């Protein structure tokens, strides 16, 4: 019975440690993504990006729309 109690405590400690490590990795992912997005795109993270620990930014990059150019008429050169 004592071995079962020790095994249960060991399992509980292992699960608690992995949950804490998972949360720490998530925070690091959010910080890294926020720093990158802030530096390169000059914006804040969206809610979806923050809730997914920053991984949704990597997998769902939006395709950039081509920049629209202004069409101007050319005038004739004075002769």
N, C-alpha and C positions, 0 to 999 in steps of 0.2 A: 504494500500500500504506500509505503514511503517513497519507493522508486517512482510510482505513478504520480505522486505529488511533485516530486522534483522534475519529472519530465514535463508535467503541466506548466510549472513555473518557467522552465527553460523555453518551452514553446511560446508562452505569453511574452517573455522577454524578447524573444526573436521577432515576434510579430510587432511588438512596440518599437523595436529598433528599426525595422524596415519601414514602418509608417513614418517615423521621425526622419529617416533618411530620404524617403520619398518626398516629404514636405520640403526638406532642405534643397533637394534637386529642383523641385518646382519653383521655389523662390529664386534660385540661381538662373533658371531658364527665363523667368519673367524679367529679372534685372538685365540679363544679357540682351534679350530681345528689345526691351525698352530702350536700352542704351543705343543699340544699332538703329532702331527705327527713329529715335530722336536725332541721331547724328546724320543719318543719310536722307530721311524723308521729312524731317522737321515736323513731326506730329507725335501725338500720344498713342499708346496702345488702345485698340478697341476692346470692348468687353469680351468678345469671343477670343481674342488673342490672349488676354490676361487669364481667362478661365481655363484655357487649355495649356497653361504653363509656357506660353510662347511658341508652342509647336505648330499651331494653326497658321502662323505667319510663314513658316517654312514651306508648308504643304499647299497653301492656298494663295499664292502670290497672284495678285490681279494683273492681268495683261495691261500694260500701259497703252493708253490710247495715243495715236499719233497726234502730234501737235498740229493745230490748224494754222495754216499760214494765211496771211492777209493778201488778197489778190488786189493788185493795183493796176491801173491802166498806164500804159506808157504813152507819153505825149511825144509829139514830133519835135525834133530839135529845130530851133529857129535857124533859118538859112541866111 
